[in-house]
Amino acid sequence: MNCLVHFSDSVCSEQYLDKFIMSEEAGHMMGLYGDPSDQRSLSLDDTSSTEESPDQTRLSLETTNDAVPYIGQRFPNHDAAYEFYAEFAKGCGFSIRRHRTEGKAGVGKGLTRRYFVCHRAGNTPVKAANDSKPQRNRKSSRCGCQAYMRISKTTDLGVPEWRVTGFMNHHNHELLEPNQVRFLPAYRSISDADKSRILMFAKTGISVQQMMRLMELEKGVEPGYLPFTEKDVRNLLQSFRKVDPEDESIDLLRMCRNIKEKDPNFKYDFSLDSNNRLENIAWSYASSIQSYDIFGDAVVFDTTHRLTAFDMPLGIWVGVNNYGMPCFFGCVLLREETLRSYSWALKVFLAFMNGKAPQTVLTDQNMCLKEAINLEMPTTKHALCIWLVVAKYPSWFNAVLGERYNEWKAEFNRLYNLESVEDFELGWRDMVNSFGLHTNRHIASLFALRSLWALPYLRSHFFAGMTTTGHSKSINAFIQRFLSAQSRLAHFVEQVAVTVDFKDQTGEQQTMQQNLQNICLKTGAPMEAHAATVLTPFAFSKLQEQLVLAAHYASFQMEDGFLVRHHTKLEGGRKVYWAPREGIVSCSCHQFEFSGILCRHALRVLSTGNCFQIPERYLPHRWRRISTPATKALQNTQSDHTERVQLLQSMVSTLVTESAKSRERLDIATENVSILLSRIREQSICSQGIRESSSNQRNL
């Protein structure tokens, strides 16, 4: 669509046309561009424009409105001309950019002419295809628009000034509405004050979306009306991270050394390359090591993240506590993703945890990491995080399967949740035939690795429920909380520590403890009442589901145990072995081995056998709400710290509530919190640690 001139009212349009007709050059340019199909760029390339006489200039000044550019308009310098044209463009619905400059060669007069053009002027050149280098499929906004303003430098009475010598407002594209034009890059900016606020927010660990909402409230603007976007904030945070890697390494080691001086139970280790530069570094906190002693039976080692500013792979060890919440075990930064690097990371992690290897470890699909686990943790069952595998499916199968992609995904989920290995392999063969995936390399790779991700192969191993989608989302949200705040490498270590403190010591566990008051018994069975007094609300809710379902199952005593099946079924079922004297019960579905929660089949047999309490061994300590010796030690050593953190949380909550009541209160609070945060950061580095680190910088 061709838009000749775009104005907000007809009066402005008439004034503009009057000015255009008064100029001799305007008539010349209208002749050139009267035909919208003319794609020549003569207005931008013509260097022989007629010069206006002083009489013409005065006549134009006397009869025009300065809100619209006109031939002969004067400016003290070219920046003033640019700002004027930019403001005009914003009102019309487009933005501008500097296109070209000209000077008189050989006479030393410097810059004599400048062109400002519509942001959609010109055409993006087509890049030659390169099979070895992937091309970004990014559409250009340029469409050969002819709108422009040209200014030329003149000197009257020895005073230099700039005059408009060419102007065209002919566009070959839609012009934007006022509520849209503000999103153009030229009109988006972040002030120095806002940059400082954003950096302060980043250090507290809040998300970019939360930053935007807080700043909208502070400035009293509607959502989406800040002079910058979320993308601008993310780019700004990225620029904060572009610092000297060697300086960052020194600061990181200094930070770890200072934490170690204050807390001897904090552990870290690092390796240097042949040039004495930091190669790898890992760390873990005292509370994390004690948590691992209880909840380190199943661990996720997530190596899918990177610290972008330093281009370093980040490995995070995470587990699930007795309340079903993520708990942090340790971090590692690696220079490379090699067998050697992963082996170093696993050795250091085991050293942090006093040589105790997890029963199971979940990772991404990485052959180097798989081999390293086999070498360093030979007794640990290695499996793949299904949610990391599933995340790749759209790129693997969407184009291949087309409309049948969702149908295939449903069939894959059915196969994934089967209990029998035989049923899985038969079903997989039928699925491949049905969807014609015989030659698909991803399908072949998945089947070759089936023992590492398919539940029929994993049910006899303990995973603490971390193979479910719910746990994958909570673990990922936990990781993203401190990843989103990374600005400096040393600050990243601090942010991890803050997140761990709030998450593990006071946050979710305190909330879940309060939920004990809301537990409702559904079956009236003594086993249910007994379990409610032992297990955490999270674990009890899982057991309660099985107790409710157990009432729908029938049990039949056999020679070697019991056969249990749903009361509506005439065939099939699960085999349950029950030895009352030894207090041993086991089921062929392996749910207890997989999750630590007894299944409906075993509970049905216990109920039939007049068992009124669940045997002690089937109430694992890792799911109990009572304090074990290890958790008592943790509470005794950190009770004072926990109480003080709780008090601080209460004060912060009150501060936010009171500050939000008025803009003035919010201004005072944010200003003083910023000052307080700066003072706290200064206290985190002791003078002795600085002197020691400075003396050792030569070794890094």
N, C-alpha and C positions, 0 to 999 in steps of 0.2 A: 504494500500500500504506500502511495506517495503522499507525504505530508509536506506541503510547501512551507507553511508557517504555522506555528502552534502557539497561541496566546490565550491568556485567561479571559480576556474581554475584547469586544469588537473595537472599542476606542483605541486601545493599544495597537490593534492591527491597522487601523486607518492612519495613525501617526507614523507607524513604521513604513507604510506604503508611500506616504507623502515624502518622507526622507529619501526613500529609495529612488523616487522619480526625480528629485532635485539633483541627484548626482549623475554626472555624465558617465562615470565608470559603472554606476549601477545599471544604466541602460545597456551598456556594453556587456556586462555580466549576464543580464537577463537574456540577452541574445544568445549567449553561449549556452545557457542552461535552461532555455525555454522548453527544450524537449527532454522530458525525464529519462528517456531511453539513452541519451548521450552519456556514455561512460567515461569520456575523456576527463583527465584531471588538470585541464588547462588553468583552472583557478588557482591551483597549488603550484604549478610549474612556471606560470607566466611571470617573467621578471621585468617586463616592460610596461607595467601599468602606468597610466597617465598620472602625473603629479597634479594635485589640486592647487589652484591659485589661492592667495590669501582672501580674495573676495568670495570665492566659493566657500571657503572655510567659515568665514564670518556669517554668511547667509545661512549655512547649515547650523551653526551654533545658535543663531537667533530664533530659528523656527522649529527646533526639534526638542524632544524629551530625552534626557540622558539615560533613561532606563534601557534604551535599545541602542546597540552600536550603530554608528553612521559614519560615512566617509568624511574624513577630516577631523574626527574626534581626537582630542589631544590627551596625552597622559604624561606624567613626569618621568616615568620609566616603564620598561616592558613588564615588570612584575605587576604594576598597578593595572596595566592593560589586561594581563592574564586574569587577575582577580575579578575585574569588571566583567569580562566575557564569561568567566566561570559562573558568576552569580546570575548573569542573564541566561546561561545554558540551564542552570538548575531550575529556574522558573519556567523554562520552556519544556523541560522533560528529557534532557540529555546531559552528558558531561563532555569535557574537552581534554585535549592533551597537546603538548608542544610537539609540533610536527617537524619543522625545519628552520634553520637559521642561515642567514647569508651575510657576507661581508664583502668589502671592496678589496680584492687582492692586490697586494703590492704597494698600497698607499698608506698603510698603517692606520686606517680608520676603524678597524675592528668591526663589531657587529652593527649592521645597518638595516636588517630586515628580519622579521620573525613571522612564522605562520602558526596559528592555533587552529586545530581542527576538531571535528566531532570525534568522540571516542570510537565511533564505528567507521571512521574513514579508512580508506585503503583496503587491501585484501591480503589475507595470510597466504604466503607462498606455500605451495604443496611440497612437502618433504619427500625425497626419494625413498622408496621402500627399502628397508634393510632387514632381511630375514633373520640375521643374527642378533638384532637389537629390537626388543619389543617397543612398539609405538603406543603412545597414550592416545586413546580415542577421545580427545577433548575438542569440542566444537568451538570455533572462533566466533566472536561477536562482530567482527569486521565484515562490512558488506559493501564497501566502496562508496560510502556516503560522501557528498560533495560539500557539506556545510563547513565554512571556515571563516576566520578573520585574519587579515594580514595587517601588520603594523610596520611602519618605516621610520627610521631615525632622521630627524631634521634638526638644523641649528639656525634659529632666528636670533639676531642680536647677540650671538655668542652663547645663547642658552640652549642646550640640547633638550629635545623632547621627542615623544613618539606619537605619530598620527596614524589613524586607521586609513589605509589605502586600498583595502579590499575587504568585502564582507558578503557572505552568502548564507542564507538560512534555509536552504533547500535540502530536505532530508528524504531519503528513499526507504525509510523504515518508520515504524510506529514510535511515537514519542511517549514517554512514560508519564503516568499520573504523579501528582505531588507525593502521595503516600508510597510510591514505588521508586521514584528517582533517588530517594535517600539511601537506597541499598547499593547504588553504584559505588565502586571502590573509591572514586574521586571524592565522594562526599562522606566517606566513613573515616573517622579518625579517633584516636585514643589520646586524651590529654596526659601530660606528665603526672598530674594528680591522680587520674584514673589508673595509670600504669602502676603507681605506687600502691594503690588500693588492691589492684588485681594481684600483685606480687604478694602482698600481705595475706590475701585470701588463699592463694596457692599454698602458702606455708602452713595454713591451718588444715589443709586436706579436703576442703569442700570442692564439689564439682564445678565445672564451668557454668552449668545451668543455674546452680545455686548462686554463683557469683553474679550472674546477670540479673537474677531476681532481686538480690540484695541491693544492687546499684540502681535498679529501677525504683525500688522503694525509697532509697536515699535521695534520689533526684526528683522524685514525685512524678515520674512519667509512666505512661501506659506501657504494658508489656510489648516488647518489640520496637520501642521508639527510642532506644539509646542510639547515639551516633556511631555505634559499632556493633558487630554481630558476634555470635559465638565463635565463628571461624577466625575472626580478627583476634579474639582473646587467646584462642589456641595457638595461633601463629606468634603472638606476643610471648606466651609462655615458652614456646619453642626457642625464641630468640634469647630468652634469659639463660637458656642452658648452653649456649654456644660460648664456652669458655675454654681456656687452655687445659687439655687433658692432664698434663703433668702437674699443674698447680692443683687440679681437682684431686689427683691421686694423693698428693701430699696432705691436702686438707682431710681427705677421707681417713688416711692412716692416723693423722693427728686426732681426729674425732674418736676413732676406735680406741686409741691409747688413753684418751681422757675418760671415756666411759669405763674402761678397764680399771683406771685408778680409783674411780668412785665406786665401782661395783666389781669386786674381784671375781664374782661368778659369771660375769659377762665373758663370752669367749669369741675370739676371732683369730683367723689365720690368713696368710696371704703368701703368694709366690711372686718372684721377680724373674724377668727374662735375662738374657745374656747381657743386656745393656743397663741392667739395674732399674728397669722400669716395671711398674706394677702390671702383673699379668693376670692374676686371679685373686679374689678376696672373698671370704665367707665369714659370716658372723651369726651368733645366736645369743639370746638373752637368758638370764637366770630363770625367769618364769617360764620361758619356752622349753628349756631343758627339763625342768620339773614336770611340766605338762606332758612332755614326750614320754616320761617314765610311766605315765598312766595311760595316755591316749596314743602312744606311738606304735600301736599294733598295725594300723593301716595308715599309709601316708601317700599324699599326692605330691609328686615332684614336677611342678609346672615350669617348663622351660620355653614356653611359647611367647614370652614377653621380652622386650628389649628396652634399654635406656637409650632412647633415640639420639639424644644430644651427644652421647659418647659412643654410640654404635656398639654397645656391649650386650650380649645375651644375659638375661637375668633368670636365675633359677630360684624358685620359692618352694620350700617344704611346708606343707599344710596338712592338718588332720582335722578330725571332728571330735569335740569333747562330749561329755556325758549329757549335755543339753542339746546335742545335735547342731551346735554352732561351730564354725571354723575356728581352729586354733593354730597359731603360727609356731613353726619349729625352727626355721632358719632361712637365710638368704645367701646367695652366692652370685658374684659377678664374674663372668668369664670373658676372656679376650676372643676365644675361638670355640666353636662347637665341634670338638674333636674327641676321640676316644681318650686321649691323654688328659684333656681338660675335665671331662666328665669323671674319669677315674679319680683325679685329684679332688674334685668336689665331693664325691661319695666317701672317700677316705677321711676327709676333714669332717664331714657330717657325722660319721660314725665315731670319730674321736671326740667331737662335742658331746655325743650322747653316750659316752663311756662304753663304747663298743657294742651297744645294743642295736641290732638290726631290726627293722620292721618285719612283721609277718608278710605283709603285702605292700607293694608300691605301684602306684598308677602314674603313667607318664604319657607323653605324646608319642606318635609313631616316629621314632628316631633310632636308626640302626646303631649308631655310635653309642647312644645312651643305653640301648638294650644290651650291647656287648659289655659295657662298663658295669652294668648291674650284675651280669652273670659273673664277672671277675671279682667285684668287690663285695657283693651281697649274694653269695651262692645259695644260701638257705632261704632267701626271700622270694616269694612268688611275684613275678613281674606281670603286669597287665596294662592294657591301653585304656586311657580315659575315653569312654565311649562318646562323651559330649565333644571332645576335641576332634574325634573322627567324624562324627555326624556333621559338625560345622563345615566340613569340606564337601559334603554331598552336593549342594547346589552347583558348585563349579565342576564337579565330577560327572554328574548325571542329568542335570536339568536339560542341557542341550541334546544329550543323547536320547533321553526318553520322551522329551516333549510333554504332551498332554498326559502321558501315563506316569509322570514323575511322582505325583502324590499317591497314586495307586501302588507304585513300587515301594515308596517309603513306608506305607502302611504294612505291606507284606514283610519288609525288612524288620520292622519293629516287632511283628508277630514272631518271626524266626528268632530274633534276639532274645525274647523272653521265654522261649521254650525251656523245658526242664530236661529233656532227653537229648543226648548227643546224636542218637540214631535219627530221631525226628528232625533235628536241625539239619543234618547232612542230606537227608532225603528232601526236605523242604527247600533247601538251598538249590539243589539240582533242579527241582521243578521251577523255582523262581527264575533261574538262569534261562531255562528253556522257554518259559512263558514270555519273558521280556527280551529275548534274543540278545543276551549279554555274553555269549560264549567267548568272544574275542576281546572283551573289555578288560584292559590291564588293571583297572582299579578293582573290579570284581575279583579278578584272579589274585591280586595282592591281599585283599580282605580275606578270601577263603584260605590262603596260605597262612595267614596270621590269626585264624579263627580262634585258636586256643588262648589267644591273648586278650580277646574282647567279647566273645559270645558267652552269654551267661551259662549255657549248658556245660561249658568247660570250666567255669569259675565258681560254681555254687558250693564247692567243698572248701573254699578259701574265705577268710574273713575280710570284708571290705567296709564294715561299719556303715553300710548304706550309701557309700560315696559313688556308687554307679548310677544313682537316680538323678533325674533332671533337676529336682529341687535342690539337692546338695550341690550340684554343679553350679547352679545360679548363685547360691549363697557364697560358695568359695570364690567364684569369679568376682562378685561384688566386693568381697573382703579384700581381694588383691587389688582391684581397681581403686579402692579408697586411698591407698598410699601411692599407687602408680600415677594417679591423676595430679598429684601434688609435686612431682619431681621437678625441681628447679636447679639446685646445685647437688652434686653427688653427696657431699657431707650432710646437706639438709635432708636428702633422701633417707639416710640412715636414721636421722632424728625422727622423720615422719613415720617410718616403720615402727620405731620405738613407741611413739605416741599412739599409733593405731593398735599396737599389741596391748599396751597398758589399758586402754579404754575397752577393747574388745574382750580380752581374756580375764581381766581382774574385776571390772566393775559393771560393764555394760550388759551384755546379754544374760550372763549368769544371774545377776540380781533380778532382772525381769522374770526369768524363768522360775526363780525361787518363789516369787510372789504368786505364780500360777498354781502352786500347790494348794492354795485355798479353794481353787475352782474345780478340782478334780471331782468328777461324778462317776459313781459306780453304776454300771449298766447291766451286769448279769446277776449280781447278788451272790456270786460264788465266793467261797472263802479264799480261793487262790487269787481272785481279783483284789480283794481287800488286803491280802498279805503283800501282793506285788506293789500296790499303791503306796505302802509305807516304806518300801525299799528303793524303788526305781525313781529316776528323775521323771518329771512330767512328760518329757519327750519320749523316753524309752517306754514308760508306762502306756502312753497312747498307742504305741506300736503293738505292745503285748495285748492291750485291751481289744484292738481290732481282731486279733487272732482268737481271743476268748469268745467274742461275740459270734464269730464265724464257726467256732468249734461246735456250737449247739446245733448246727445244721448238718453235722457229719455223724455217720454211724460207724461203729467199730466192730470188727469180727475177729475173735481170737483164732489164731492159727497155731500150727505146731512150733513155728519159730518166731512168734510174735503176734502182731495184730495187722489186720488189713483195714484201712480207714478210707472211706469214700463218701461223697456227698449223698444225702439221703435220696436224691432223685436219680442217682446213677445205679445201674445194675451191673456194670463192669468197671474194671480199672481200679484205681485207688493207690494209696501210698502204704508202704510197709513200715511199721513202727516196731522197734525193739524196746521192751520195758523190763528192767530188772529192779524190782522194788527194794530188795535188800541192799543192793549197791547204790540205789538212787540214780540209776543210769537210764536215760531214754534217748533214742535217736530215731530219725525219720529219713526215709529215702529221698525226700525233697531237699534235704541239707540246708533248710532255712536258718537253723541255729548256727551252723558253721559259717554261713554267709553273712549273717547280720547280728548274731548274738542275741536274737529274740526267738523264743520257742514258737513253733508253727502250730496251726490249728489242729493238725493231725496228732501231734504229740500231746497237746493239751487235752484233746478228746480222750486219749488213752489214760492220761493221768486222772481225769475226772471219773472215768469208768472204774479205775482201780482205787477209788475212794482216797485219792490224794488231795489233801486240803491246803497244802502249801507247796509252792514250786520248790523243787530241790535247790539247795544252796548253790551248786555248781552252775545252775542255769539262770542265775541272777548275777551276771558278770560285774566285777568291781567297776569296770569302765562305764557301765550304765547306771550305777547306783548314785543316789543323792546323798548318802551318808559320807562322812569324811574318812578316807583311808589314811594310813600313816603318812603317806607321801603328801596328800592334800593338807593334812594337819600341819605338817612341817612348812608347807608353802604359806598357809594362813598365819602361822605363828611368826614367821620371819618377815611377812609383809603386811601384817594386820594394820600397823600404824600407817604405812604408806597407802593402803587401800582406803582407810577412813579419811585420810587427808584428800585423796583423789575424789572420793564421794562428796566431801564438803565443797571442794572446788567446783565439781559438776553442778551442785545445787546453787552455788553462787553465780555461775555462768548462766544457768537457766533463768535465775531471777533477773540478772543483768539484761538478758535478751528481752524478757517480758516487759520490764520497765522501760527499756530504751525504745521499744517499738511503739510506745504510746504517742510520741510526737517526733517531728523531724529534728527539732533542736536537741532533744535527748539523744537521738540516734547519732547526731553529729558529735556530741560530746563523748559518747561511749566509743565510737569508732576511732576517734582521734587518740583517746587515752589508751585504748587497747593496743593500738599500733605502737605507741611508745613503750607500753609494758612488755609487749612481745619482743621488741628490740632489746630491752634490758635483760630479759630472760635469756635470749640467745647469747648475749655477751657473757652471762654467768656460766654457760655450759662449757666454756673453755678456760681451764685454769692456767695461770701464768707459768707455772712450772712445766706443764705439758707443752706450752708454746716454745719455751726456751729449748726443751729437749728435742722437740721436733725440728726446730730451726737448725740445730746443730747437726741433725742427721739428714738434712735435705740433700746433701751432696751424694748420699748413698742411694737416692732414688732415681 
